[in-house]
Amino acid sequence: MVPSTTRSEPLGEESVRSFARWIDAVEQVLAEPRAATGGRAPQATGRALPGENASLAGALDDPAEEAVDATLDGVLAEPRDRLQELAKRTAAGIIEAVPASDPQRVRDLSPAILRRYQVRQGHAELSGCSLEPRPFLRLTFGEGVGQPDLVRHLWFADDGQPVEPTLLRRLHFDRLDPVKPRLREGDAANIDRWIAAAWAGSEEETTSVRDTLPRQRLISATLGWCRRASGKVAIVFEAGPTAEIPFDGWAADFASGETRPAPFRCPRTGLESDQVIALDDGTVTVPAATDRCAQTGKEVFAETLARCELTGKRVLPECLIRGAVTGRRLLADAAAECQWCQRLVVPGELAAGLCRDCRQRQPVDFPDPLLEKLRKACPEMARFRRWTGWRDGQVGVFVGRRGFREGLLVADVATGTIRRVGRRWRLGGRWQLTPP
């Protein structure tokens, strides 16, 4: 690779001496055998520099040019003539170059693409990447009377519009390496049309470029190739799940860090991050979208967790129960059991070991089919009277009196069977609870 020519500004002025060094570099490259032609140098086409074709003759035919002819034939004559001769040795009649630091191979670019991602228990890799050369046109003009030792470079996109200086600097067009011709003779007509469009677009500019161009003369045209990178990053996990992230942009921007590939976007939550993880079920997401169940330690989507109304812990919904009486959601191991009905309730709702339903019983209207069935199953309770109680769809609690004694029956409502039997003396006696 020959040394690059350094420019002070990508869209600006350059000394003739510096420009001559660029021509030396071009000459050296074109003197080397061309690999694409099997070691044979490209045949001279005999075409003039594209800027001197008939389509531009009228644009360049201006009385003001006569005033600068002497200058152009003096200081700039040699570089102009050398470039014309060099251009004739290319198939399309134009000199080609690339920015010195533009990545030319995927392996040169992949570290800049992949270093963005941190994959837990996995890695990022390129699942596909193309580096497509995109052309930019540089027109070089002599500055004219009063500035015989300067040339000026103007850059144009493929639509003939001027390129923003900031983009040229980002893509390092201020430092070019000439390359062996890539275009073919059939591309010459397109190049000529491009130069004509660029010239017409420049004359329509409202800046000082419009005022100076008529006093200038086109010396050379250069085609600068810059790589456009596109493809996908594959996120691969040790356990098997994968995901893909598309990217597209100028290779030079990726290499310099000016542009970064997009972060991974969680398809469920829309959250984005450079950190990528996979859940136990194989779902690929980002850490900010997840949380751990305080009960099981399992990592899941945060939105799937529910809060225990007693402890405030965030847990999987299946870890929660609904407390009897109030229906509040709480962890089973944080609940308390009623001594009679054995339902789980919020501990603060117990009084003397009983839930509110068991404490606030209502008189039972007779005949009550469930209570009558229970009394027959437990003859001891058949002689108790003045029954109070409550029931829901699962459990029923009944308390009866007989003199100074009280009896308790706890029933399974669905089956009509006795779960527990209790007895005590009314005057301060403790309940003795036994199976039926």
BARO-707354 format. One record per residue (C-alpha): residue number from 1; z, y, x. Coordinates in Angstrom, 2 decimals, decimal comma, m for minus. Example, Ala and Ser with C-alpha at 12.3 -4.5 7.8 and 13.67 -1.06 7.14 Angstrom:
# BARO-707354
{1; {7,80; m4,50; 12,30}}
{2; {7,14; m1,06; 13,67}}
//
This chain:
# BARO-707354
{1; {0,00; 0,00; 0,00}}
{2; {m0,96; 3,38; 1,43}}
{3; {1,55; 6,24; 1,42}}
{4; {1,73; 8,20; m1,82}}
{5; {0,93; 11,86; m2,07}}
{6; {3,93; 13,99; m3,09}}
{7; {3,39; 16,73; m5,65}}
{8; {5,64; 19,72; m6,17}}
{9; {4,97; 19,61; m9,92}}
{10; {3,18; 16,89; m11,92}}
{11; {1,30; 19,55; m13,90}}
{12; {0,76; 22,35; m11,41}}
{13; {m0,53; 23,45; m8,06}}
{14; {m1,01; 21,68; m4,75}}
{15; {m2,24; 22,78; m1,37}}
{16; {m5,70; 21,75; m0,24}}
{17; {m4,12; 20,18; 2,84}}
{18; {m1,86; 17,96; 0,74}}
{19; {m4,77; 17,14; m1,55}}
{20; {m6,82; 16,12; 1,48}}
{21; {m4,15; 13,55; 2,38}}
{22; {m4,56; 12,12; m1,09}}
{23; {m8,30; 11,81; m0,49}}
{24; {m7,59; 9,96; 2,78}}
{25; {m5,46; 7,49; 0,85}}
{26; {m8,20; 7,00; m1,74}}
{27; {m10,76; 6,40; 0,98}}
{28; {m8,54; 3,79; 2,61}}
{29; {m8,08; 1,89; m0,64}}
{30; {m11,77; 1,91; m1,52}}
{31; {m12,62; 0,69; 1,96}}
{32; {m10,67; m2,53; 1,37}}
{33; {m12,47; m5,54; m0,16}}
{34; {m11,92; m5,87; m3,90}}
{35; {m10,21; m9,12; m4,88}}
{36; {m11,76; m9,08; m8,36}}
{37; {m15,27; m9,18; m6,88}}
{38; {m14,60; m12,11; m4,61}}
{39; {m14,06; m9,97; m1,52}}
{40; {m17,14; m7,76; m2,10}}
{41; {m16,67; m4,01; m2,33}}
{42; {m17,87; m2,42; m5,59}}
{43; {m21,52; m1,37; m5,55}}
{44; {m22,32; 2,33; m5,54}}
{45; {m23,66; 3,42; m8,88}}
{46; {m25,34; 6,59; m7,77}}
{47; {m23,64; 8,40; m10,68}}
{48; {m22,43; 11,93; m10,16}}
{49; {m18,79; 12,80; m10,65}}
{50; {m18,15; 12,57; m14,40}}
{51; {m17,35; 16,26; m14,47}}
{52; {m20,88; 17,13; m13,42}}
{53; {m22,74; 15,36; m16,23}}
{54; {m24,84; 17,16; m18,76}}
{55; {m22,08; 17,38; m21,35}}
{56; {m20,03; 19,60; m19,07}}
{57; {m22,86; 21,56; m17,53}}
{58; {m22,74; 24,17; m20,26}}
{59; {m18,97; 24,47; m20,13}}
{60; {m19,06; 25,07; m16,39}}
{61; {m22,05; 27,44; m16,48}}
{62; {m20,27; 30,76; m16,38}}
{63; {m21,11; 33,95; m14,44}}
{64; {m17,53; 34,03; m13,18}}
{65; {m18,24; 30,85; m11,21}}
{66; {m20,72; 32,69; m9,03}}
{67; {m17,86; 34,78; m7,71}}
{68; {m15,98; 31,69; m6,54}}
{69; {m18,93; 29,67; m5,25}}
{70; {m18,38; 30,94; m1,74}}
{71; {m14,75; 29,90; m1,86}}
{72; {m15,52; 26,47; m3,30}}
{73; {m18,28; 25,95; m0,78}}
{74; {m15,83; 26,89; 1,95}}
{75; {m12,28; 25,58; 1,77}}
{76; {m12,87; 23,11; m1,08}}
{77; {m16,35; 21,97; m0,22}}
{78; {m15,30; 19,09; 1,98}}
{79; {m12,67; 17,55; m0,34}}
{80; {m14,99; 18,03; m3,32}}
{81; {m17,92; 16,35; m1,57}}
{82; {m15,76; 13,51; m0,26}}
{83; {m14,34; 12,82; m3,73}}
{84; {m17,79; 12,82; m5,28}}
{85; {m18,97; 10,30; m2,75}}
{86; {m15,86; 8,16; m3,24}}
{87; {m16,26; 8,28; m7,03}}
{88; {m19,83; 7,05; m6,69}}
{89; {m18,50; 3,93; m4,99}}
{90; {m16,59; 2,94; m8,13}}
{91; {m18,13; 1,12; m11,07}}
{92; {m17,11; 3,75; m13,66}}
{93; {m17,54; 6,75; m11,39}}
{94; {m13,87; 7,79; m11,36}}
{95; {m10,99; 7,36; m8,92}}
{96; {m8,00; 5,35; m10,21}}
{97; {m4,31; 5,53; m9,31}}
{98; {m0,82; 4,47; m10,41}}
{99; {2,54; 6,24; m10,16}}
{100; {4,22; 5,08; m6,94}}
{101; {7,36; 3,82; m8,69}}
{102; {5,77; 2,41; m11,84}}
{103; {6,84; m1,23; m12,31}}
{104; {3,80; m3,46; m11,97}}
{105; {5,42; m6,86; m12,55}}
{106; {7,74; m8,20; m15,22}}
{107; {10,22; m9,42; m12,64}}
{108; {10,53; m5,84; m11,34}}
{109; {11,43; m4,61; m14,81}}
{110; {13,54; m7,42; m16,27}}
{111; {16,86; m6,42; m14,60}}
{112; {16,63; m2,93; m16,13}}
{113; {15,98; m4,44; m19,58}}
{114; {18,57; m7,21; m19,47}}
{115; {21,48; m5,38; m17,86}}
{116; {22,19; m3,59; m21,14}}
{117; {23,50; m6,68; m22,88}}
{118; {26,81; m8,46; m22,43}}
{119; {26,74; m11,85; m24,09}}
{120; {29,97; m13,75; m24,59}}
{121; {29,53; m17,40; m23,66}}
{122; {25,80; m16,93; m23,21}}
{123; {23,17; m14,78; m21,55}}
{124; {20,17; m12,52; m22,20}}
{125; {16,66; m13,40; m21,08}}
{126; {13,14; m12,18; m21,72}}
{127; {11,42; m14,31; m24,33}}
{128; {8,21; m12,34; m23,87}}
{129; {7,19; m9,19; m22,04}}
{130; {3,82; m7,53; m21,52}}
{131; {3,06; m4,64; m19,18}}
{132; {m0,04; m3,02; m20,63}}
{133; {m1,72; m0,36; m18,48}}
{134; {m2,21; 2,88; m20,41}}
{135; {m4,59; 5,53; m18,99}}
{136; {m3,91; 9,21; m18,35}}
{137; {m6,62; 11,59; m17,16}}
{138; {m6,05; 14,08; m14,34}}
{139; {m8,55; 16,88; m13,87}}
{140; {m8,34; 18,76; m10,57}}
{141; {m9,67; 22,34; m10,34}}
{142; {m10,16; 24,85; m7,55}}
{143; {m8,00; 27,93; m8,13}}
{144; {m10,80; 30,38; m7,35}}
{145; {m10,91; 33,80; m5,73}}
{146; {m7,67; 34,86; m4,07}}
{147; {m6,28; 31,30; m3,93}}
{148; {m8,75; 29,35; m1,82}}
{149; {m6,14; 26,99; m0,45}}
{150; {m4,84; 25,71; m3,79}}
{151; {m5,97; 23,13; m6,31}}
{152; {m4,60; 22,66; m9,80}}
{153; {m4,01; 19,43; m11,70}}
{154; {m4,12; 19,15; m15,49}}
{155; {m3,17; 15,91; m17,25}}
{156; {m4,49; 14,66; m20,59}}
{157; {m3,68; 11,77; m22,92}}
{158; {m6,36; 9,42; m24,25}}
{159; {m6,87; 11,72; m27,26}}
{160; {m7,84; 14,62; m24,99}}
{161; {m4,58; 16,51; m25,59}}
{162; {m2,53; 17,90; m22,68}}
{163; {0,46; 15,79; m21,66}}
{164; {3,92; 17,32; m21,66}}
{165; {5,17; 18,00; m18,12}}
{166; {8,49; 16,34; m18,94}}
{167; {6,72; 13,06; m19,73}}
{168; {4,67; 13,27; m16,54}}
{169; {7,80; 13,76; m14,47}}
{170; {9,55; 10,87; m16,20}}
{171; {6,59; 8,60; m15,51}}
{172; {6,45; 9,78; m11,88}}
{173; {2,89; 11,10; m12,00}}
{174; {3,96; 13,61; m9,34}}
{175; {3,66; 10,76; m6,84}}
{176; {0,49; 8,68; m7,01}}
{177; {m0,81; 5,61; m5,21}}
{178; {m4,60; 5,14; m5,33}}
{179; {m5,60; 1,64; m6,43}}
{180; {m8,71; m0,45; m6,26}}
{181; {m11,10; 0,18; m9,16}}
{182; {m10,22; m1,62; m12,39}}
{183; {m12,81; m0,07; m14,69}}
{184; {m16,30; m1,44; m15,07}}
{185; {m19,61; 0,36; m15,28}}
{186; {m19,62; 0,03; m19,04}}
{187; {m16,51; 2,24; m19,21}}
{188; {m18,31; 5,24; m17,71}}
{189; {m19,51; 6,67; m21,04}}
{190; {m15,98; 6,61; m22,47}}
{191; {m14,65; 8,37; m19,39}}
{192; {m17,27; 11,10; m19,72}}
{193; {m16,38; 11,65; m23,38}}
{194; {m12,69; 11,78; m22,47}}
{195; {m13,26; 14,45; m19,84}}
{196; {m15,34; 16,50; m22,29}}
{197; {m12,61; 16,25; m24,94}}
{198; {m9,94; 17,22; m22,42}}
{199; {m11,98; 20,25; m21,36}}
{200; {m12,49; 21,35; m24,96}}
{201; {m8,79; 20,88; m25,75}}
{202; {m7,78; 22,97; m22,74}}
{203; {m9,96; 25,90; m23,80}}
{204; {m8,19; 25,94; m27,16}}
{205; {m4,76; 26,30; m25,56}}
{206; {m3,06; 29,65; m26,10}}
{207; {m1,37; 29,62; m22,69}}
{208; {m2,57; 31,06; m19,42}}
{209; {m4,49; 27,83; m18,84}}
{210; {m7,19; 29,11; m21,17}}
{211; {m7,56; 32,32; m19,17}}
{212; {m7,74; 30,64; m15,77}}
{213; {m10,02; 27,71; m16,53}}
{214; {m13,25; 29,75; m16,80}}
{215; {m12,60; 30,98; m13,25}}
{216; {m12,09; 27,49; m11,95}}
{217; {m14,37; 24,63; m11,13}}
{218; {m13,77; 20,93; m11,69}}
{219; {m13,41; 19,24; m8,32}}
{220; {m12,44; 15,72; m9,31}}
{221; {m11,22; 13,46; m12,10}}
{222; {m8,60; 10,78; m11,59}}
{223; {m7,51; 8,06; m13,98}}
{224; {m3,78; 7,35; m13,73}}
{225; {m2,59; 4,01; m15,07}}
{226; {0,98; 3,76; m16,38}}
{227; {2,51; 0,58; m17,71}}
{228; {3,76; 0,28; m21,29}}
{229; {6,37; m2,45; m21,64}}
{230; {6,86; m4,39; m24,87}}
{231; {8,39; m7,71; m25,78}}
{232; {11,62; m9,34; m26,90}}
{233; {15,01; m10,04; m25,38}}
{234; {16,42; m13,43; m26,34}}
{235; {20,19; m13,74; m26,70}}
{236; {21,05; m17,36; m25,91}}
{237; {24,51; m18,86; m26,40}}
{238; {25,94; m21,97; m24,75}}
{239; {26,72; m23,44; m28,18}}
{240; {23,11; m23,12; m29,30}}
{241; {22,66; m20,03; m31,51}}
{242; {20,01; m17,48; m30,50}}
{243; {18,84; m14,03; m31,54}}
{244; {15,99; m11,71; m30,52}}
{245; {15,83; m7,97; m29,90}}
{246; {12,40; m6,26; m29,69}}
{247; {11,73; m3,48; m27,19}}
{248; {8,84; m1,09; m26,51}}
{249; {8,51; 1,88; m24,18}}
{250; {7,24; 3,15; m20,86}}
{251; {8,12; 0,76; m18,06}}
{252; {9,08; 3,68; m15,80}}
{253; {11,54; 4,96; m18,42}}
{254; {13,19; 1,55; m18,65}}
{255; {13,36; 1,25; m14,86}}
{256; {14,94; 4,69; m14,42}}
{257; {17,35; 4,34; m17,33}}
{258; {15,74; 7,23; m19,21}}
{259; {15,06; 4,77; m22,02}}
{260; {17,23; 1,79; m22,86}}
{261; {16,29; m1,15; m25,05}}
{262; {17,81; m1,07; m28,50}}
{263; {21,29; m2,51; m28,95}}
{264; {21,73; m5,66; m30,99}}
{265; {22,05; m4,88; m34,69}}
{266; {24,19; m7,19; m36,78}}
{267; {21,99; m8,28; m39,72}}
{268; {25,00; m8,57; m42,02}}
{269; {26,95; m5,39; m41,31}}
{270; {24,35; m3,14; m39,68}}
{271; {26,72; m2,40; m36,78}}
{272; {25,11; m2,07; m33,34}}
{273; {26,43; m2,87; m29,88}}
{274; {25,44; m3,91; m26,36}}
{275; {28,00; m6,71; m26,67}}
{276; {26,81; m9,75; m28,57}}
{277; {28,87; m12,73; m29,74}}
{278; {28,44; m15,85; m31,86}}
{279; {30,98; m16,97; m34,46}}
{280; {32,09; m20,57; m34,93}}
{281; {29,53; m21,03; m37,71}}
{282; {26,70; m19,90; m35,39}}
{283; {26,29; m16,42; m36,84}}
{284; {25,28; m13,88; m34,17}}
{285; {26,97; m10,50; m34,47}}
{286; {28,85; m7,78; m32,55}}
{287; {32,60; m7,60; m31,79}}
{288; {33,13; m4,51; m33,95}}
{289; {32,06; m6,52; m37,01}}
{290; {34,70; m9,21; m36,51}}
{291; {38,43; m9,74; m36,58}}
{292; {40,75; m12,70; m36,14}}
{293; {42,70; m14,33; m38,94}}
{294; {46,37; m13,67; m38,20}}
{295; {47,26; m17,08; m39,60}}
{296; {44,64; m19,40; m38,08}}
{297; {43,36; m17,35; m35,15}}
{298; {39,77; m17,95; m36,27}}
{299; {37,26; m15,13; m35,54}}
{300; {35,28; m14,18; m38,63}}
{301; {33,62; m11,14; m40,15}}
{302; {36,32; m8,53; m40,69}}
{303; {35,08; m7,86; m44,21}}
{304; {35,92; m11,43; m45,25}}
{305; {39,63; m11,12; m44,43}}
{306; {42,25; m10,25; m47,06}}
{307; {45,60; m8,55; m46,58}}
{308; {48,94; m10,14; m47,33}}
{309; {50,75; m7,69; m49,61}}
{310; {54,10; m8,67; m48,16}}
{311; {53,50; m8,71; m44,39}}
{312; {50,30; m6,65; m44,11}}
{313; {48,63; m9,39; m42,05}}
{314; {44,86; m9,83; m42,40}}
{315; {44,02; m13,45; m43,00}}
{316; {41,41; m15,71; m44,52}}
{317; {41,57; m15,64; m48,32}}
{318; {42,43; m19,35; m48,43}}
{319; {45,63; m18,61; m46,52}}
{320; {46,96; m16,48; m49,39}}
{321; {48,56; m17,44; m52,65}}
{322; {49,24; m15,40; m55,75}}
{323; {52,91; m14,93; m56,25}}
{324; {54,21; m16,15; m59,58}}
{325; {55,30; m13,53; m62,08}}
{326; {53,67; m10,48; m60,39}}
{327; {50,42; m12,05; m59,09}}
{328; {50,69; m10,30; m55,71}}
{329; {48,72; m11,95; m52,88}}
{330; {50,87; m13,18; m50,04}}
{331; {51,11; m15,82; m47,35}}
{332; {52,68; m19,03; m48,51}}
{333; {55,09; m19,14; m45,59}}
{334; {56,24; m15,61; m46,41}}
{335; {57,04; m16,47; m50,03}}
{336; {60,29; m17,78; m51,50}}
{337; {60,75; m20,65; m53,96}}
{338; {62,53; m20,31; m57,28}}
{339; {65,32; m22,90; m57,51}}
{340; {64,42; m23,90; m61,03}}
{341; {60,67; m23,72; m61,54}}
{342; {59,89; m24,14; m57,82}}
{343; {57,13; m21,54; m57,97}}
{344; {56,46; m19,32; m54,93}}
{345; {57,28; m15,66; m55,45}}
{346; {57,87; m12,52; m53,41}}
{347; {61,37; m12,97; m51,91}}
{348; {62,53; m9,62; m53,25}}
{349; {61,84; m10,78; m56,79}}
{350; {64,52; m13,52; m56,65}}
{351; {68,04; m12,97; m57,93}}
{352; {70,62; m15,72; m57,48}}
{353; {67,73; m17,91; m56,39}}
{354; {65,86; m17,50; m59,68}}
{355; {62,62; m15,74; m60,51}}
{356; {62,41; m13,16; m63,26}}
{357; {60,94; m15,61; m65,81}}
{358; {63,76; m18,09; m65,29}}
{359; {66,35; m15,32; m65,60}}
{360; {64,85; m13,62; m68,64}}
{361; {64,37; m16,61; m70,95}}
{362; {63,64; m16,18; m74,65}}
{363; {65,00; m18,23; m77,59}}
{364; {62,85; m21,27; m78,41}}
{365; {61,49; m21,49; m81,93}}
{366; {61,91; m24,92; m83,47}}
{367; {60,31; m27,24; m83,87}}
{368; {58,83; m27,05; m80,34}}
{369; {56,67; m30,12; m79,61}}
{370; {57,08; m29,95; m75,81}}
{371; {60,85; m29,52; m75,92}}
{372; {61,25; m32,30; m78,49}}
{373; {59,24; m34,61; m76,26}}
{374; {61,43; m33,76; m73,27}}
{375; {64,68; m34,34; m75,23}}
{376; {63,49; m37,75; m76,32}}
{377; {62,68; m38,58; m72,70}}
{378; {66,19; m37,49; m71,67}}
{379; {68,59; m38,62; m74,46}}
{380; {71,46; m36,85; m72,73}}
{381; {69,84; m33,52; m73,69}}
{382; {69,25; m34,49; m77,32}}
{383; {72,66; m33,12; m78,38}}
{384; {72,19; m29,70; m76,68}}
{385; {71,50; m26,71; m78,94}}
{386; {70,62; m23,00; m78,74}}
{387; {67,68; m23,53; m76,40}}
{388; {66,11; m20,69; m74,48}}
{389; {63,14; m20,86; m72,13}}
{390; {59,61; m19,93; m71,09}}
{391; {56,39; m21,64; m70,16}}
{392; {52,94; m20,99; m68,69}}
{393; {49,99; m23,31; m68,25}}
{394; {51,72; m25,37; m65,55}}
{395; {55,47; m25,33; m65,88}}
{396; {58,05; m24,96; m68,63}}
{397; {61,77; m24,21; m68,23}}
{398; {64,31; m24,81; m70,98}}
{399; {68,11; m24,25; m71,02}}
{400; {70,37; m25,54; m73,83}}
{401; {74,10; m25,39; m74,60}}
{402; {76,67; m27,89; m75,78}}
{403; {80,21; m26,54; m75,88}}
{404; {81,18; m25,48; m72,37}}
{405; {78,27; m27,26; m70,81}}
{406; {74,66; m26,20; m70,14}}
{407; {71,61; m28,39; m69,61}}
{408; {68,32; m27,61; m67,87}}
{409; {64,94; m29,21; m68,31}}
{410; {61,97; m28,32; m66,08}}
{411; {58,70; m29,79; m67,32}}
{412; {55,10; m30,28; m66,25}}
{413; {53,32; m28,63; m69,16}}
{414; {50,00; m30,41; m68,58}}
{415; {51,50; m33,91; m68,71}}
{416; {54,58; m33,23; m70,82}}
{417; {56,84; m34,96; m68,26}}
{418; {60,18; m33,91; m66,82}}
{419; {60,22; m32,58; m63,24}}
{420; {63,90; m31,76; m62,90}}
{421; {67,13; m32,03; m64,87}}
{422; {70,10; m29,71; m64,37}}
{423; {73,70; m29,65; m65,54}}
{424; {76,66; m27,30; m65,11}}
{425; {79,87; m26,04; m66,71}}
{426; {79,34; m22,62; m68,23}}
{427; {82,49; m21,11; m66,80}}
{428; {81,44; m20,60; m63,19}}
{429; {80,08; m24,05; m62,57}}
{430; {77,17; m24,60; m60,09}}
{431; {73,98; m26,21; m61,26}}
{432; {73,49; m29,79; m60,26}}
{433; {69,77; m30,39; m60,11}}
{434; {68,36; m33,91; m59,99}}
{435; {65,05; m35,66; m60,64}}
{436; {64,66; m37,07; m64,14}}
//
